[in-house]
Amino acid sequence: MTAPKRRDSARSRELLLTAATELFAERGFDRSTIREIGERAGVDPALIARYFGGKAQLYLATLQLDQSGANPADLLEPERARALLDHAARRGPGPILRAAVAPHEDPEVQAAAAEQLRRRLVDPLCERFTREGLDRPQLRAELTAAAFVGVSLSRSSGTFQALAEAGTEEIVALVLELLAPR
């Protein structure tokens, strides 16, 4: 008689996080399936629901791994704007960008996505606007982030033909011209 196979939940969780991080980086949130993540991890995909609650929660858990102590550059830095627009164009908008325009059905995921949105997009802008002595830096930061997210989501939807067809460099230049305080 063979002993039943013991599951190492910490190891399975780690394997799922690693596989999800790789797949989300390669294909983006929408193009990565739970089945593929489980296959790459070598574990039952049903464990995603057990350990994380679902795909969106797993995505957010992968983002938590990526939190270095330093704040990212703000959206008005051309390299940062370019990287974010390229990322959304290649991988599609993930839960963080979506949190800016439509709440997730899971309030916990929505809160985590909103926190990431604030930390990654709004806070660096608010710090910049405060340093520059602009009035209402928080409101300015939120408006700038919302406008940027709108451009990014609109570009990936294909609804606006010229926006969808324009190159990243052209969009970055125009977005920065529109959003940078004068």
C-alpha positions in Angstrom: 0.0 0.0 0.0 1.4 3.4 -1.0 1.0 6.4 1.2 -1.2 9.2 -0.2 0.7 12.0 -1.9 1.1 14.9 0.5 0.5 18.3 -0.9 3.0 21.0 0.0 0.7 24.1 0.0 3.4 26.6 0.4 5.3 25.1 -2.5 2.2 24.9 -4.7 1.4 28.5 -3.9 5.0 29.5 -4.8 4.8 27.5 -8.1 1.5 29.2 -9.0 2.9 32.7 -8.3 6.0 32.0 -10.4 4.0 30.6 -13.3 1.5 33.4 -13.2 4.2 36.0 -13.0 5.8 34.6 -16.1 2.6 34.1 -18.1 1.2 37.6 -17.2 4.5 39.1 -18.3 4.5 37.1 -21.6 0.8 37.4 -22.5 -0.9 39.8 -20.1 -3.8 39.2 -17.8 -6.6 38.6 -20.4 -4.5 36.3 -22.5 -3.4 34.0 -19.7 -5.7 31.3 -18.6 -6.1 29.6 -15.2 -5.5 26.2 -17.0 -2.2 27.5 -18.5 -1.0 28.8 -15.2 -1.7 25.5 -13.5 0.0 23.6 -16.3 3.1 25.7 -16.1 3.2 25.4 -12.3 2.7 21.7 -12.5 -0.2 21.8 -10.1 -4.0 21.5 -10.3 -5.4 24.8 -11.6 -8.2 24.5 -9.1 -5.6 25.4 -6.4 -5.7 29.0 -7.8 -9.2 29.4 -6.3 -8.1 27.7 -3.1 -5.0 29.8 -2.5 -5.9 33.1 -4.1 -9.6 33.2 -4.7 -9.4 33.6 -8.5 -7.3 34.8 -11.4 -7.6 38.5 -10.6 -6.5 37.9 -7.0 -3.6 35.9 -8.3 -2.6 38.7 -10.6 -2.6 41.1 -7.7 -0.5 38.7 -5.7 2.1 38.7 -8.4 2.1 42.5 -8.3 2.8 42.4 -4.6 6.0 40.5 -5.3 7.1 43.3 -7.6 7.0 46.0 -4.9 10.4 47.4 -4.4 10.8 50.1 -1.7 11.2 52.9 -4.3 8.3 54.7 -5.8 8.1 54.4 -9.6 8.8 57.5 -11.8 5.7 59.6 -12.5 3.6 59.5 -15.6 5.0 62.8 -16.9 8.4 61.2 -17.3 8.6 60.2 -21.0 10.2 56.8 -20.3 7.5 55.9 -17.7 4.6 57.0 -20.0 6.2 55.0 -22.8 6.6 51.9 -20.7 3.1 51.9 -19.4 1.5 52.5 -22.8 3.7 49.7 -24.4 2.8 47.4 -21.5 -1.0 47.9 -22.0 -0.7 47.6 -25.8 1.2 44.3 -25.6 -0.6 42.7 -22.7 -3.9 44.4 -22.5 -5.3 46.3 -19.5 -5.1 44.4 -16.3 -7.1 44.8 -13.1 -5.2 47.8 -11.9 -6.1 50.0 -14.9 -9.6 48.6 -15.0 -10.0 49.6 -11.3 -9.9 53.2 -12.4 -13.0 53.0 -14.5 -15.1 50.0 -13.2 -15.1 48.3 -9.9 -14.2 44.7 -9.7 -17.0 42.4 -8.4 -14.8 41.3 -5.5 -14.4 44.3 -3.1 -11.1 43.0 -1.8 -9.6 42.8 -5.3 -11.0 46.2 -6.1 -9.4 47.7 -2.9 -6.0 46.0 -3.7 -6.1 47.2 -7.4 -7.0 50.7 -6.3 -4.2 50.7 -3.8 -1.7 49.6 -6.5 -3.1 52.3 -8.9 -2.6 54.9 -6.2 0.9 53.7 -5.3 2.1 53.3 -8.9 0.4 56.2 -10.7 -1.2 58.8 -8.4 1.4 59.1 -5.5 4.4 59.8 -7.8 2.4 62.5 -9.5 1.2 64.0 -6.3 4.8 64.2 -5.0 5.9 65.9 -8.2 3.0 68.5 -8.1 3.8 69.1 -4.4 7.5 69.7 -5.2 6.5 72.1 -8.0 4.3 74.0 -5.6 1.1 73.5 -7.6 -2.3 73.9 -5.9 -4.4 70.9 -5.2 -1.6 68.3 -6.0 -3.8 65.3 -5.0 -6.6 66.3 -7.3 -4.2 67.2 -10.1 -2.5 63.8 -9.7 -5.8 61.9 -9.8 -7.0 63.8 -12.9 -3.7 63.2 -14.7 -3.7 59.5 -13.8 -7.4 59.2 -14.9 -6.7 60.9 -18.2 -3.7 58.6 -18.8 -5.6 55.5 -17.9 -8.4 56.6 -20.2 -6.0 57.0 -23.1 -4.4 53.6 -22.4 -7.8 51.8 -22.2 -9.1 53.6 -25.2 -6.1 52.7 -27.3 -6.4 49.0 -26.5 -10.1 49.0 -27.2 -9.7 50.1 -30.8 -12.7 52.3 -30.5 -10.7 55.4 -31.6 -9.1 54.4 -34.9 -6.4 57.1 -35.0 -5.4 56.4 -31.4 -5.3 52.7 -32.0 -3.1 53.1 -35.1 -0.7 55.8 -33.7 2.7 54.8 -32.5 3.7 54.9 -28.9 6.2 57.8 -29.4 3.5 60.0 -31.0 1.0 59.2 -28.3 3.6 59.8 -25.5 4.5 63.2 -27.0 0.8 64.3 -27.3 -0.2 62.9 -23.9 2.6 64.7 -22.2 1.8 67.9 -24.0 -1.8 67.6 -22.9 -1.2 66.5 -19.3 1.9 68.4 -18.2 1.1 71.4 -16.1 2.0 74.7 -17.7 
